[in-house]
Amino acid sequence: MIAGPNRDRVRNWLESLPIIVRTIFVLRAVAGLTTQETIDQLKAHGGPAASAWTPDALRELFRQGLCSLASHVLQEAR
């Protein structure tokens, strides 16, 4: 889907997400990182504010990204 004929629609959807949801979604769904690996990356590259990430907080934002994608796909199917 990302490399196929719907690439532009997926890219536009990704760009519509808040930056943190987009970052988490890409690290988890595209790069295949685990929750803990994603937290480690955020902490390593996110500055002082990133030190407070918890697995539950990260999972919630990833879930929001998945729900947004599902909603987008359903709208496109109409």
N, C-alpha and C positions, 0 to 999 in steps of 0.2 A: 504494500500500500504506500509506503514512504517513497519507494523508488519507482512505482508504477504510474499509471495514467492519472491517479488521484493525488499525486505528489503535491501539487499546488494547493489543493483543498486542505490536505493534512498540514502543510506548512502554515497556511492562513489560520487554521484552527489552533495550532501550537502557539502562534504569535498572539492569539487573542487571550491566552491564559496569563494570569499573573506570573511574573518572572520566577517566583519561588516554586509555584506549582509546575510550571514548565520545566524548570531545572530538575525537580524531583521526578517528574514523569519521564523525562529523557534518560536520566541516570538509571531509573528502575526498569522501565519498559523497553528502552532502546539499547542501553548499554548492558542491561542485565545484572546490575549490581543488587546485592541484598540490601535489606533495610539498614543493617549496621555499616556496610560498606558505603552506602549513600550518606549516612550520618558522618562517617569519617571524612568523606570528601568535602562535605559542607563545612565541617569544623576546620579542616586543613586549608580551605580556600575562601571561607566566608567571613573572615574577620572575627573580631571579638563577639559580635552579636550571635554568631553561629554556635557558640559553645553550649548553648542551652537546648539544643535539639534532643528530643527523646524519640524512641521508637514509635510510641503512640501518636505523637504529633506528626511525624513523618508519614506514618501509615494513613492518617486522616487526610493529609494533603494529596497523597498518591490516589486515595479513593476519590477525592474530588476531581482529580484529573481523569480518572477512568469514567466517572459519571458524566463528565463533560464530553468526553469522546463518545460515549454511548448515545447521549442526547444529540450530538452532532451527526452521527451516523444515521440515527432514526430520522432526523430532519431531512437529510440528503436523500433518504429512500422515498420520501413522499413525492 
